[in-house]
Amino acid sequence: MLALVRSACVALYPRTDALPGIEDTDLDAFLVRFRRESSFLLWLGVVAGAFVFAITPLITTGIPLPAFLLSKRLRDRHANRIASHPIYLLRQAVMLVKLAAGLCWGGHPKVRAAFALPPYPDEPSRWRTSFDEPSPSSGDATRDASPAKTPPVGDTA
């Protein structure tokens, strides 16, 4: 399944002259982590979206081959057409793949550098289990202040 999802991700986020493609990021490690940390339904949706992407070139290009066997030019045409297809269910299935791939691509330091953005700090190895209130010394006055009282709707006084 990882190979099918990887193939769809690479087709949806190709390398260009100005920007690195998703194959220039650590996609394989990202997909393993995404599979481990996402819910079963989300992962199932991503795999289903990759399957839809793989089997729909007949609809978008008229060629009865799976997407991973198409030439680069036809694969790019297929990716463009399936992402804007008038049938909502097809378009949205592929959108789940684009969502997962976008998390990988957009967060990678090479991509962020291409947009003149600093890299993200390293992620913690565990999920935050409770909300930590900022201390008053942190300078976040908006959380320390009590919310403003607003009059009820229709009250003109």
Secondary structure as UniProt FT lines:
FT   HELIX           2..12
FT   HELIX           22..24
FT   HELIX           27..37
FT   HELIX           40..55
FT   HELIX           57..60
FT   HELIX           67..69
FT   HELIX           72..83
FT   HELIX           88..107
FT   HELIX           109..114
FT   TURN            115..116
FT   HELIX           136..138
FT   HELIX           141..144
FT   TURN            153..154
//
